[in-house]
Amino acid sequence: MTIRKQEFYEGAALHQLVRGGRITSLKYEPPLFTINNQILVCLKYSTKGRSPWGFTFTVDERRLLRIRARNRRLVIGLICGADGVAAITHEDYRSIAGRKRSAVHISCYRKHGKHYGIFGPEGELDRKIAPSVWQRILED
């Protein structure tokens, strides 16, 4: 069985979490991962080598995220090529993606050595996201 490109990117992001030693269980219910039976993680990836990175959320993905976020904490990991993972909460995502029932494009940019800036159709996230936030999602 061949390894798909998506599996490489998702595997790298999950490996960063596993190295922290705080994962006791990991379950995959496409397209979401459930970590420690408590946090949902949606991973999106861009293969682009440099900033800015783009991510599309389809109407069906948006609906699923909205429904699943009602019952559990949901984090979206935007895998920015080999640069790292920008982690945002579902609430942050909704603030920049808006509430329309259509596909949306989210973009992420980062200058060398700086934090991630994240944009959606409703504007820029009100703060920058440190690359280290991804490794700390299990601490909250």
FENLINWO-V794004 format. One record per residue. N is the residue number from 1. RES is the residue in three letters. PSI is psi as a letter, one per 30 degrees, with the letter a starting at -180 (NA if undefined). OMEGA is omega in radians with two decimals (none if undefined). BURIAL is # if it has 16 or more other ideal C-beta (glycine too) atoms within 10 Angstrom, else .. Layout:
n=N res=RES psi=PSI omega=OMEGA burial=BURIAL
n=N res=RES psi=PSI omega=OMEGA burial=BURIAL
This chain:
n=1 res=MET psi=k omega=3.14 burial=.
n=2 res=THR psi=l omega=3.09 burial=.
n=3 res=ILE psi=k omega=-3.13 burial=.
n=4 res=ARG psi=l omega=-3.14 burial=.
n=5 res=LYS psi=e omega=3.13 burial=.
n=6 res=GLN psi=e omega=-3.13 burial=.
n=7 res=GLU psi=e omega=3.07 burial=.
n=8 res=PHE psi=e omega=-3.10 burial=.
n=9 res=TYR psi=e omega=3.12 burial=#
n=10 res=GLU psi=e omega=3.13 burial=#
n=11 res=GLY psi=e omega=3.11 burial=.
n=12 res=ALA psi=e omega=3.14 burial=.
n=13 res=ALA psi=e omega=3.13 burial=#
n=14 res=LEU psi=e omega=3.10 burial=#
n=15 res=HIS psi=e omega=3.11 burial=.
n=16 res=GLN psi=e omega=3.11 burial=.
n=17 res=LEU psi=e omega=-3.11 burial=#
n=18 res=VAL psi=e omega=-3.13 burial=.
n=19 res=ARG psi=f omega=3.14 burial=.
n=20 res=GLY psi=f omega=3.06 burial=.
n=21 res=GLY psi=g omega=-3.07 burial=.
n=22 res=ARG psi=g omega=-3.14 burial=.
n=23 res=ILE psi=k omega=3.09 burial=.
n=24 res=THR psi=f omega=3.07 burial=.
n=25 res=SER psi=k omega=3.14 burial=.
n=26 res=LEU psi=k omega=-3.11 burial=.
n=27 res=LYS psi=k omega=3.12 burial=.
n=28 res=TYR psi=j omega=3.02 burial=.
n=29 res=GLU psi=j omega=-2.98 burial=.
n=30 res=PRO psi=k omega=0.04 burial=.
n=31 res=PRO psi=g omega=-3.04 burial=.
n=32 res=LEU psi=l omega=2.99 burial=#
n=33 res=PHE psi=k omega=3.02 burial=#
n=34 res=THR psi=k omega=-3.11 burial=#
n=35 res=ILE psi=k omega=3.11 burial=#
n=36 res=ASN psi=h omega=3.14 burial=.
n=37 res=ASN psi=g omega=-3.09 burial=.
n=38 res=GLN psi=e omega=-3.07 burial=.
n=39 res=ILE psi=k omega=3.06 burial=.
n=40 res=LEU psi=k omega=3.12 burial=#
n=41 res=VAL psi=k omega=3.03 burial=#
n=42 res=CYS psi=k omega=3.13 burial=#
n=43 res=LEU psi=k omega=3.03 burial=#
n=44 res=LYS psi=k omega=-3.10 burial=#
n=45 res=TYR psi=l omega=3.02 burial=#
n=46 res=SER psi=k omega=-3.13 burial=#
n=47 res=THR psi=f omega=-3.10 burial=.
n=48 res=LYS psi=k omega=-3.08 burial=.
n=49 res=GLY psi=f omega=-3.07 burial=.
n=50 res=ARG psi=l omega=3.11 burial=.
n=51 res=SER psi=k omega=-0.02 burial=#
n=52 res=PRO psi=l omega=3.10 burial=.
n=53 res=TRP psi=k omega=-3.12 burial=#
n=54 res=GLY psi=k omega=-3.10 burial=.
n=55 res=PHE psi=k omega=3.12 burial=#
n=56 res=THR psi=k omega=3.07 burial=.
n=57 res=PHE psi=j omega=-3.12 burial=#
n=58 res=THR psi=l omega=3.11 burial=.
n=59 res=VAL psi=e omega=-3.13 burial=.
n=60 res=ASP psi=e omega=3.10 burial=.
n=61 res=GLU psi=e omega=-3.13 burial=#
n=62 res=ARG psi=e omega=3.13 burial=#
n=63 res=ARG psi=e omega=3.14 burial=.
n=64 res=LEU psi=e omega=3.13 burial=#
n=65 res=LEU psi=e omega=-3.14 burial=#
n=66 res=ARG psi=e omega=-3.13 burial=.
n=67 res=ILE psi=e omega=-3.07 burial=.
n=68 res=ARG psi=f omega=-3.14 burial=#
n=69 res=ALA psi=f omega=3.12 burial=#
n=70 res=ARG psi=e omega=-3.01 burial=.
n=71 res=ASN psi=f omega=-3.08 burial=.
n=72 res=ARG psi=l omega=3.02 burial=.
n=73 res=ARG psi=k omega=-3.10 burial=.
n=74 res=LEU psi=k omega=3.10 burial=#
n=75 res=VAL psi=k omega=3.08 burial=#
n=76 res=ILE psi=k omega=3.10 burial=#
n=77 res=GLY psi=j omega=3.12 burial=#
n=78 res=LEU psi=j omega=-3.08 burial=#
n=79 res=ILE psi=j omega=-3.04 burial=#
n=80 res=CYS psi=i omega=-3.12 burial=#
n=81 res=GLY psi=b omega=3.10 burial=.
n=82 res=ALA psi=g omega=-3.07 burial=.
n=83 res=ASP psi=e omega=-3.10 burial=#
n=84 res=GLY psi=a omega=-3.09 burial=#
n=85 res=VAL psi=k omega=3.04 burial=#
n=86 res=ALA psi=j omega=-3.09 burial=#
n=87 res=ALA psi=k omega=3.08 burial=#
n=88 res=ILE psi=l omega=3.08 burial=#
n=89 res=THR psi=l omega=3.07 burial=.
n=90 res=HIS psi=e omega=3.12 burial=#
n=91 res=GLU psi=e omega=3.08 burial=.
n=92 res=ASP psi=e omega=3.11 burial=#
n=93 res=TYR psi=e omega=-3.13 burial=#
n=94 res=ARG psi=e omega=-3.12 burial=#
n=95 res=SER psi=f omega=-3.14 burial=#
n=96 res=ILE psi=f omega=-3.13 burial=#
n=97 res=ALA psi=f omega=-3.10 burial=#
n=98 res=GLY psi=a omega=-3.05 burial=.
n=99 res=ARG psi=g omega=3.11 burial=.
n=100 res=LYS psi=l omega=-3.14 burial=.
n=101 res=ARG psi=i omega=3.11 burial=.
n=102 res=SER psi=l omega=3.08 burial=.
n=103 res=ALA psi=k omega=3.11 burial=.
n=104 res=VAL psi=l omega=3.08 burial=#
n=105 res=HIS psi=k omega=3.09 burial=.
n=106 res=ILE psi=k omega=3.08 burial=#
n=107 res=SER psi=l omega=-3.09 burial=#
n=108 res=CYS psi=k omega=3.11 burial=#
n=109 res=TYR psi=l omega=3.12 burial=#
n=110 res=ARG psi=k omega=3.00 burial=#
n=111 res=LYS psi=l omega=-3.09 burial=.
n=112 res=HIS psi=k omega=3.10 burial=.
n=113 res=GLY psi=g omega=-3.11 burial=.
n=114 res=LYS psi=a omega=3.11 burial=.
n=115 res=HIS psi=l omega=3.14 burial=.
n=116 res=TYR psi=k omega=2.95 burial=#
n=117 res=GLY psi=k omega=-3.06 burial=#
n=118 res=ILE psi=k omega=-3.09 burial=#
n=119 res=PHE psi=k omega=3.01 burial=#
n=120 res=GLY psi=a omega=-3.14 burial=#
n=121 res=PRO psi=f omega=3.14 burial=.
n=122 res=GLU psi=g omega=3.10 burial=.
n=123 res=GLY psi=a omega=-3.09 burial=.
n=124 res=GLU psi=k omega=3.02 burial=.
n=125 res=LEU psi=k omega=-2.99 burial=#
n=126 res=ASP psi=f omega=3.09 burial=.
n=127 res=ARG psi=l omega=3.07 burial=.
n=128 res=LYS psi=l omega=-3.10 burial=.
n=129 res=ILE psi=k omega=3.11 burial=#
n=130 res=ALA psi=k omega=3.10 burial=.
n=131 res=PRO psi=f omega=-3.10 burial=#
n=132 res=SER psi=f omega=-3.13 burial=.
n=133 res=VAL psi=e omega=-3.12 burial=#
n=134 res=TRP psi=e omega=-3.11 burial=#
n=135 res=GLN psi=f omega=-3.09 burial=#
n=136 res=ARG psi=g omega=-3.07 burial=.
n=137 res=ILE psi=f omega=-3.13 burial=#
n=138 res=LEU psi=f omega=-3.11 burial=#
n=139 res=GLU psi=f omega=-3.08 burial=.
n=140 res=ASP psi=NA omega=none burial=.
